[in-house]
Amino acid sequence: MSILRPTRWAAALDRHAPLPEYPRPQLARDSYLNLNGVWDYAFTGQAAGPEGSLGGAAPQVFDGEIVVPFSPESVLSGVGRQLQPYEALWYRRTVALPEGFVPCDGRVLLHFGAVDQSCRVLVDGVEVGRHTGGFLPFACDVTEAFAGSLGEPHELLVEVTDVSDMGYHARGKQKLDRGGIWYTAQSGIWQTVWVEAVPALHVDRLVLVPDLPGGCLEVTVHAGGMPAGASGAVGPDAPVARIQVHDGGALVGQVDAPAGTLARVPIPDAHLWTPEDPHLYDVRVTLGDDEVRGYAGMRSFGVGRDERGVPRLLLNGEPYFHAGVLDQGYWSDGLLTAPSDEAMVHDIATMKDLGFTMLRKHIKIEPLRWYHHCDRLGILVWQDMVNGGTSYRPAVITAPVAVPLRISDRFYGLFGRADVEGRGEFLREVDATVEHLHSVVSLAVWVPFNEGWGQFDAARVAARVRALDPTRTVDHASGWHDQRAGDLRSLHVYFKPFRVPRRRDRRVLVLSEYGGYNLRLEGRDFSEKDFGYKKLDDAAALGEAFEALHRDQIVPAIPRGLSATVYTQLSDVEDELNGLLTYDREVAKLPADLVRSVNAELRLG
């Protein structure tokens, strides 16, 4: 029997206005209408295709109320019901735009942070958009749907299907038959829904890339709603954007540049961003009548050799050890959705206080506010891509934890990637993920594949990611089935002592998962099951084992080339009881001083 303890933030949740914060900190406007809160919901048993096809008739009667953006499987949604394959989940609410919300000749955009997996959006019964991909945002232009009736209510319907791990779509750690390292499958809207009004000509996207050698911030302003007569996104007819960079209240750089072109804004004597000093610059962009606010950090990532010729990760041109923790981003009451902005801050700030300098965001794309908090608080991020593919074979994804095994990922069928459509979808989502998170200051490493889950052509995928973003490091295959590509030699070690490999490698050596020591705390556990890699009986034994692991195996490996570690994990998740924190985040299993003292030894020099 499962025990679901809510987090402390659940008690303060306003079900009519959960997660009210502006969801996009690096492209912010004043025109903002948050649609989180109470919606109607209904499950329908319509027959859908094997990939969850959409297009059913909306229900005449709804089942009850759901709190958006929490999935119906979560406690905080108020529903507690799992969407099954071949069912549809419907959402309904009314939306009325305030008078004066839309500028003259402006556009109205309806944004969804994430909807798992496929959805169809209707306004007053008319379809305005579709999307497949449960971890990436999308927007619908609903200008015509709302035209001529500002202040009047409109019916907003969202139809959702989710085949979870029964198809090839990205699903992450979700599984309909949950257990062990696989978690409760969830569905539906799980990130903020919001409306904004923009001028006809507006900023659609900002790309912010620091250039330390050049002493500037590279800014590309992508325009939406190009004016009539413009020849395209770039060229002599392209509209001109004004880009300003401020440090505190002082203007430090300004450039006027055509939309769609790379502008170089000088940043003299740049104040560099580091985890120890997470300095950020304010960015303001004006394009026609549109004004947006954002921020950037001046830093660089890369790989290079230290004074002894050992390959190392670099931060701002200097070797820097990444002392990380695996962060699944699951919550006992909200599943994939944090119960509040404060809760997201708690996890990041707690790990930083314990001495960690990096979070590996594991098989999940968080709301942009999470990355914002990493940027401003100062902690590095390794970003996993979200895995998909059909059923995985234990011999491929599980056996290598105990038996050395490296299989060529050109054998698509072995990795659940025989389907051409699924491989193509994954590549499109890789591209979209890089575009979506390109300007995040703290993001240091891309991780396309983990432990063979839906892996294919990892060397080519790593090259693809590098071409899209040459400013960051790539860990092409975390764990096993190394294709000898990317920047990192990335090992997972659980059931045996960690030793630095004898075979030399031009790549940087990282221990991208290890530890995972278990401690069950009665009353704080999820179920009677207990998954982990080494079970301890009490907190004292856990502390001794944690300290010995690092003293005997990890710290001695650093002079021999070890350049990053990722301890498993930040918190318990369902059957996994190997977190530093309990699932509800109420109890730390180890004394803070002990963890800080261990992490203080994880450094170079």
C-alpha positions in Angstrom: 0.0 0.0 0.0 1.4 3.4 -1.0 1.8 6.2 1.4 1.5 9.7 -0.1 2.8 12.3 2.3 2.3 15.8 0.9 5.1 18.4 1.1 5.0 21.3 3.4 4.1 23.6 0.5 0.8 21.8 -0.2 -0.8 23.4 2.9 -0.3 26.8 1.5 -1.4 26.0 -2.0 -4.1 28.3 -3.4 -6.0 25.9 -5.7 -7.5 28.9 -7.6 -4.0 30.4 -8.3 -1.2 27.8 -8.0 2.2 28.6 -9.4 1.2 32.2 -10.3 4.8 33.4 -11.1 5.7 34.6 -14.6 6.9 31.5 -16.3 9.5 32.8 -18.7 12.1 34.9 -16.9 14.5 35.5 -19.8 11.7 36.9 -22.1 9.3 38.7 -19.8 6.4 41.1 -20.7 3.9 42.9 -18.6 0.9 41.5 -20.6 0.3 38.3 -18.7 -2.8 36.3 -17.7 -2.1 33.1 -15.7 -4.7 30.4 -16.4 -3.6 28.0 -13.6 -6.3 27.0 -11.2 -9.6 25.1 -11.2 -10.7 23.7 -14.5 -13.3 21.0 -15.3 -12.1 17.6 -16.4 -13.5 14.4 -17.9 -12.2 11.0 -19.0 -13.7 9.6 -22.1 -13.3 6.0 -23.3 -13.1 6.8 -27.0 -11.2 4.3 -29.2 -8.0 6.0 -30.3 -5.3 4.8 -32.6 -2.2 3.0 -31.3 -0.3 6.3 -31.0 -3.2 8.1 -29.1 -4.8 9.8 -32.0 -6.9 13.0 -31.3 -10.1 14.3 -32.6 -12.9 12.9 -30.4 -16.1 14.6 -29.5 -16.0 16.8 -26.4 -18.0 15.3 -23.5 -21.4 16.8 -22.7 -20.9 16.2 -19.0 -17.6 16.6 -17.1 -16.5 14.5 -14.1 -15.5 17.2 -11.7 -12.8 19.8 -11.0 -9.0 19.5 -11.5 -6.3 21.9 -10.3 -4.1 22.9 -13.2 -1.1 22.5 -13.7 -1.1 19.3 -11.7 -1.5 16.0 -13.6 -4.7 14.0 -12.7 -2.5 11.2 -11.3 -1.1 13.6 -8.6 -2.5 14.4 -5.2 -2.5 18.1 -5.8 -4.7 17.9 -8.8 -7.6 16.7 -6.6 -8.4 13.9 -9.0 -6.2 10.8 -8.3 -7.0 9.0 -11.5 -4.6 7.6 -14.2 -5.2 8.3 -17.8 -5.0 5.0 -19.7 -3.9 4.4 -23.3 -6.8 4.7 -25.7 -8.7 7.0 -23.3 -8.8 10.8 -23.7 -8.6 13.4 -20.9 -10.6 16.6 -21.5 -10.0 20.0 -19.8 -12.5 22.9 -19.8 -12.6 26.5 -18.5 -13.7 29.9 -19.7 -11.3 32.7 -20.5 -12.2 36.4 -20.7 -9.5 38.9 -21.6 -9.4 42.1 -19.6 -10.3 45.4 -21.4 -7.1 47.0 -22.8 -5.2 43.7 -22.6 -4.5 43.5 -26.4 -2.8 46.4 -28.1 -4.2 47.8 -31.3 -3.5 45.3 -34.1 -1.9 43.0 -31.5 -1.8 39.2 -31.3 -3.0 37.0 -28.5 -0.9 33.9 -27.7 -2.0 31.0 -25.6 1.0 29.2 -24.0 1.3 25.7 -22.5 4.5 25.0 -20.5 4.1 21.2 -21.1 1.2 18.8 -21.8 1.9 15.0 -21.7 1.8 13.6 -24.4 -0.4 14.7 -27.3 -3.1 17.4 -27.2 -5.6 19.4 -29.2 -6.7 22.9 -28.2 -10.1 24.4 -29.1 -11.6 27.8 -28.4 -15.4 27.9 -28.7 -15.3 24.6 -30.4 -12.8 25.6 -33.1 -9.4 23.9 -33.1 -6.6 26.4 -32.7 -3.6 24.0 -32.3 -2.1 20.6 -31.7 1.1 19.4 -30.1 2.9 16.1 -29.4 5.8 16.0 -26.9 5.1 15.9 -23.2 8.2 17.8 -22.0 8.4 20.9 -24.3 6.4 24.1 -24.5 4.2 25.3 -27.3 1.9 28.2 -28.1 -1.3 28.8 -30.1 -2.2 32.1 -31.8 -5.8 32.6 -30.7 -6.2 36.2 -31.9 -9.0 35.4 -34.3 -10.7 33.2 -31.8 -10.9 36.1 -29.4 -11.4 38.8 -31.9 -14.2 41.4 -31.5 -15.4 40.3 -28.1 -12.8 41.4 -25.5 -14.2 41.0 -22.0 -16.6 38.3 -23.1 -15.9 34.7 -21.9 -14.7 32.1 -24.4 -14.7 28.3 -23.8 -11.2 26.7 -23.8 -11.0 23.0 -24.3 -8.0 20.8 -24.3 -8.1 17.1 -25.4 -5.2 14.9 -24.2 -4.1 11.4 -25.0 -1.1 9.6 -23.5 0.1 6.1 -24.4 3.0 6.5 -22.0 5.5 3.7 -22.5 3.2 1.8 -24.9 4.5 4.0 -27.8 7.7 5.5 -28.9 7.1 9.1 -27.7 9.4 10.7 -25.0 8.3 9.6 -21.6 11.2 9.9 -19.2 11.0 7.8 -16.1 7.2 7.1 -16.4 5.8 3.6 -16.8 2.3 2.3 -16.6 3.5 -0.7 -14.7 5.6 1.4 -12.3 8.3 0.1 -9.9 12.0 0.3 -9.1 13.6 3.0 -11.1 10.4 3.6 -13.1 7.7 5.9 -11.7 4.0 6.5 -11.8 3.0 7.4 -15.4 1.3 10.8 -15.4 -0.5 12.8 -18.1 -2.1 16.0 -19.1 -1.2 19.6 -18.3 1.7 19.7 -15.9 3.3 23.1 -16.4 1.8 26.6 -16.4 -0.9 27.7 -18.9 -0.9 31.4 -19.7 -2.0 34.0 -22.2 0.0 37.1 -23.3 -0.8 39.9 -25.7 2.0 41.0 -28.1 2.2 43.8 -30.7 1.9 42.6 -34.3 5.6 42.9 -34.6 7.2 41.4 -31.5 10.1 39.5 -30.1 9.5 35.8 -30.6 12.7 34.5 -29.1 16.0 35.7 -27.7 19.3 33.9 -28.0 21.9 35.1 -25.4 25.4 33.7 -25.7 28.4 35.2 -23.8 31.7 35.6 -25.6 34.4 36.0 -23.0 37.4 36.3 -25.5 35.4 38.9 -27.5 34.4 40.8 -24.4 30.8 40.9 -25.5 27.3 39.3 -25.2 26.0 37.9 -28.5 22.3 38.5 -28.8 20.0 37.4 -31.6 16.5 38.8 -31.6 14.1 36.6 -33.5 11.0 38.5 -34.6 7.4 37.4 -34.9 4.7 39.1 -36.9 7.0 40.7 -39.6 5.4 43.8 -41.0 3.9 43.8 -44.5 6.4 44.4 -47.2 9.4 43.0 -45.2 11.5 40.8 -47.4 12.1 38.3 -44.6 13.5 37.8 -41.1 16.8 39.3 -42.1 18.1 41.8 -44.7 17.7 45.5 -45.5 13.9 45.5 -44.7 14.2 43.7 -41.4 13.0 45.7 -38.4 15.7 47.0 -36.0 15.9 46.0 -32.4 17.5 48.0 -29.6 19.4 45.8 -27.2 20.5 47.2 -23.8 22.6 45.4 -21.1 22.5 46.8 -17.6 24.5 45.9 -14.5 22.4 46.9 -11.6 21.0 50.3 -12.7 23.9 51.2 -14.9 23.8 50.8 -18.7 27.0 49.0 -19.8 26.3 48.2 -23.4 23.8 49.1 -26.2 23.5 48.0 -29.8 20.9 48.5 -32.5 20.7 45.5 -34.8 18.3 44.1 -37.4 16.1 41.3 -36.2 17.4 37.8 -37.1 21.1 38.9 -37.1 23.7 38.3 -34.4 24.5 41.5 -32.5 27.6 41.8 -30.3 27.0 44.0 -27.3 30.3 45.0 -25.6 30.6 44.2 -21.9 33.8 45.9 -20.7 35.5 44.3 -17.7 32.8 41.6 -17.5 31.9 40.3 -14.1 32.1 36.6 -14.6 29.4 34.2 -13.5 30.4 31.2 -11.3 28.6 29.1 -8.7 30.4 31.0 -6.0 29.5 34.4 -7.5 26.4 34.0 -9.8 26.5 37.5 -11.2 23.8 38.3 -13.8 23.3 41.2 -16.2 19.8 42.6 -17.1 18.9 42.6 -20.7 16.2 44.8 -22.3 15.1 44.5 -25.9 12.8 46.9 -27.8 11.4 45.9 -31.2 8.9 48.4 -32.5 6.3 48.7 -29.8 7.4 45.5 -28.0 9.6 45.6 -24.9 10.9 42.5 -23.2 13.2 41.9 -20.2 15.7 39.1 -19.6 19.1 38.5 -18.2 22.4 36.9 -19.1 25.6 35.7 -17.4 29.1 36.1 -18.6 30.7 32.6 -18.4 32.2 29.9 -20.6 32.3 26.1 -20.5 34.6 23.7 -22.2 37.2 21.0 -21.8 41.0 21.3 -21.7 44.1 20.0 -19.9 45.3 21.0 -16.5 49.0 21.8 -15.7 49.6 18.0 -15.6 48.1 17.4 -18.9 45.0 15.7 -17.5 41.7 16.4 -19.4 39.4 18.5 -17.3 36.1 20.4 -17.4 36.6 24.1 -17.7 34.7 27.0 -16.3 35.8 30.4 -17.6 38.9 28.8 -19.0 40.0 27.2 -15.7 39.7 23.6 -14.5 36.6 23.3 -12.3 35.3 20.1 -10.5 31.6 19.4 -10.9 30.4 18.0 -7.6 26.9 17.0 -8.5 23.8 15.2 -7.4 21.2 13.4 -9.5 17.9 15.4 -9.5 14.8 13.6 -10.8 12.5 16.5 -10.1 9.7 14.4 -8.7 7.4 15.4 -5.8 5.3 13.3 -3.5 2.2 15.4 -4.0 2.8 17.0 -7.5 4.7 14.2 -9.3 6.5 16.1 -12.1 5.1 19.4 -11.0 6.6 21.2 -8.0 3.9 22.3 -5.5 5.3 25.9 -5.6 8.1 28.1 -6.8 9.4 28.1 -3.2 9.6 24.3 -3.3 11.8 24.5 -6.4 14.1 27.0 -4.7 14.2 24.7 -1.6 15.8 21.8 -3.6 18.4 23.9 -5.3 19.3 26.0 -2.3 19.5 22.9 0.0 21.9 21.1 -2.4 24.0 24.2 -2.8 24.1 24.6 1.0 25.4 21.0 1.3 28.3 21.9 -0.9 27.2 20.6 -4.3 28.1 22.7 -7.3 26.0 20.9 -9.9 22.6 19.3 -10.4 22.1 16.7 -13.1 18.5 17.2 -14.2 17.7 13.6 -14.9 15.4 12.7 -17.8 13.2 15.7 -17.4 12.8 19.3 -18.7 11.8 21.6 -15.9 9.8 24.8 -16.1 12.0 27.8 -17.1 11.7 29.2 -13.6 13.7 26.2 -12.2 16.6 27.1 -14.5 16.2 30.8 -13.5 16.7 29.8 -9.9 19.8 27.8 -10.8 21.2 30.8 -12.7 20.6 33.3 -9.8 21.5 31.0 -6.9 24.6 29.6 -8.7 24.6 25.9 -9.4 25.7 24.2 -12.6 23.2 22.1 -14.6 23.7 18.9 -16.6 20.7 18.6 -18.8 19.4 15.1 -19.9 17.4 14.7 -23.0 14.1 12.9 -22.4 14.2 9.3 -23.6 11.6 7.6 -25.7 11.5 4.4 -27.9 9.5 1.2 -27.5 10.0 -1.4 -24.8 13.6 -1.7 -23.4 15.4 -5.0 -23.1 16.8 -5.8 -19.6 19.9 -7.3 -21.2 20.7 -4.0 -22.8 19.7 -1.4 -20.1 20.0 -3.4 -16.8 22.7 -6.1 -17.2 25.6 -3.5 -17.8 25.2 -2.3 -14.2 26.9 -5.5 -13.1 28.6 -6.9 -16.3 30.7 -4.8 -18.6 28.9 -4.5 -21.9 29.2 -2.2 -24.8 26.8 -2.6 -27.8 26.9 -0.6 -31.0 23.8 1.5 -31.0 23.4 1.0 -34.7 21.4 -2.1 -33.8 18.3 -0.1 -33.4 16.0 -3.0 -32.5 18.1 -3.9 -29.4 17.6 -0.4 -28.0 13.9 -0.1 -28.8 14.5 2.2 -31.7 13.5 0.1 -34.8 10.8 2.7 -35.6 11.9 5.4 -38.1 9.2 7.8 -36.9 10.3 7.6 -33.3 13.9 8.3 -34.2 12.9 11.3 -36.2 10.7 12.6 -33.4 13.5 12.3 -30.9 15.9 14.2 -33.2 13.4 17.0 -33.6 12.9 17.1 -29.8 16.7 17.3 -29.3 16.8 20.3 -31.6 13.8 21.9 -29.8 15.4 21.2 -26.3 18.6 22.9 -27.3 16.7 25.9 -28.7 14.5 26.1 -25.7 17.3 26.1 -23.1 20.1 27.7 -25.1 20.2 30.9 -23.1 20.2 29.3 -19.6 23.3 30.6 -17.9 24.0 27.6 -15.6 23.6 24.9 -18.2 27.0 23.3 -18.7 26.5 19.9 -20.2 24.1 18.2 -22.6 23.3 14.5 -22.0 21.5 13.0 -25.0 21.3 9.4 -23.8 21.3 7.6 -20.5 22.0 3.8 -19.9 20.9 2.9 -23.4 17.2 4.0 -22.9 16.1 4.5 -26.5 19.7 5.2 -27.5 20.6 5.3 -31.2 23.4 6.8 -33.3 24.8 8.5 -30.1 27.9 9.7 -31.9 25.9 11.4 -34.6 23.5 12.8 -32.1 26.4 14.3 -30.1 27.7 15.9 -33.2 24.3 17.3 -33.9 24.0 18.8 -30.4 27.5 20.3 -30.8 26.6 21.9 -34.1 23.5 23.4 -32.5 25.4 24.6 -29.4 29.2 24.6 -29.6 29.5 26.5 -26.3 28.7 23.5 -24.1 30.1 20.1 -23.3 28.3 16.9 -24.5 28.0 13.6 -22.6 26.8 11.4 -25.5 26.0 8.2 -23.6 25.9 8.4 -19.8 26.5 5.1 -18.1 27.1 2.4 -20.6 27.1 1.6 -24.3 29.8 4.2 -24.9 30.3 4.9 -28.6 33.6 6.7 -27.9 32.2 10.1 -28.8 31.4 13.3 -27.1 33.6 15.1 -24.6 33.2 12.8 -21.6 34.0 9.3 -20.7 30.9 8.8 -18.5 30.7 5.9 -16.0 28.0 4.7 -13.7 29.3 2.6 -10.8 27.0 1.1 -8.1 27.8 -2.5 -7.1 31.6 -2.4 -7.2 34.3 -0.1 -6.1 35.1 2.8 -8.4 38.6 2.8 -9.9 40.0 5.1 -12.5 40.1 3.1 -15.8 43.5 2.0 -17.1 42.8 2.7 -20.7 43.7 6.3 -21.6 41.1 8.5 -23.2 41.3 11.9 -24.7 37.9 12.7 -23.1 37.3 14.0 -19.6 36.6 11.2 -17.0 33.3 11.7 -15.1 31.4 9.5 -12.7 27.9 10.5 -13.8 26.1 8.2 -11.3 27.3 6.4 -8.2 26.3 5.9 -4.5 22.6 5.5 -4.2 22.8 4.3 -0.6 19.4 3.4 0.9 17.9 4.3 4.2 14.2 3.6 4.9 12.6 6.0 7.3 9.3 4.5 8.5 6.4 6.8 7.9 8.3 8.6 5.2 8.4 5.8 2.7 6.2 5.4 -0.3 5.5 1.7 -0.2 6.8 -1.6 1.3 9.2 -1.9 -1.6 12.8 -0.7 -1.3 15.0 -0.1 -4.3 18.6 1.1 -4.0 22.2 0.0 -4.4 23.3 -0.5 -0.8 20.9 -0.8 2.2 21.8 0.8 5.5 20.0 0.2 8.8 20.2 3.6 10.4 21.5 7.2 9.9 24.8 6.5 11.6 25.6 3.6 9.3 24.6 5.6 6.3 26.9 8.5 7.3 29.8 6.1 7.8 29.3 4.5 4.5 28.8 7.8 2.7 32.0 9.2 4.2 34.0 6.0 3.5 32.9 5.8 -0.1 34.3 9.3 -0.8 37.4 8.9 1.4 38.4 5.6 -0.1 37.3 5.7 -3.7 36.3 9.2 -4.9 38.8 11.7 -3.5 41.9 9.6 -4.4 40.6 9.4 -8.0 40.5 13.1 -8.6 44.3 13.6 -9.0 44.2 10.7 -11.5 41.7 12.3 -13.7 38.2 12.2 -12.2 36.6 15.6 -13.0 32.9 15.3 -12.0 30.7 13.2 -9.8 26.9 12.8 -9.7 25.7 11.2 -6.4 22.4 9.3 -6.5 20.2 11.1 -5.5 18.6 14.4 -4.2 15.5 12.8 -2.7 13.6 9.5 -2.5 11.3 8.9 -5.3 8.5 6.3 -4.9 10.2 2.9 -4.3 13.7 4.4 -4.5 14.8 5.2 -0.9 18.3 6.4 -1.8 17.7 10.1 -1.5 19.6 12.6 0.6 16.1 13.9 1.5 12.9 12.0 2.0 10.3 12.1 -0.8 8.3 14.8 1.1 11.5 16.8 1.6 11.0 16.9 5.4 13.9 14.9 6.6 17.6 15.0 5.7 19.1 11.6 6.1 22.6 12.8 6.7 24.0 15.6 8.9 24.6 18.7 6.8 28.1 19.2 8.2 29.0 15.7 7.1 27.9 16.2 3.5 29.6 19.6 3.4 32.9 18.2 4.7 32.8 15.4 2.1 32.0 17.8 -0.7 34.7 20.2 0.4 37.2 17.4 -0.6 35.8 17.2 -4.1 37.9 19.8 -5.8 40.9 20.3 -8.0 44.3 21.4 -6.7 
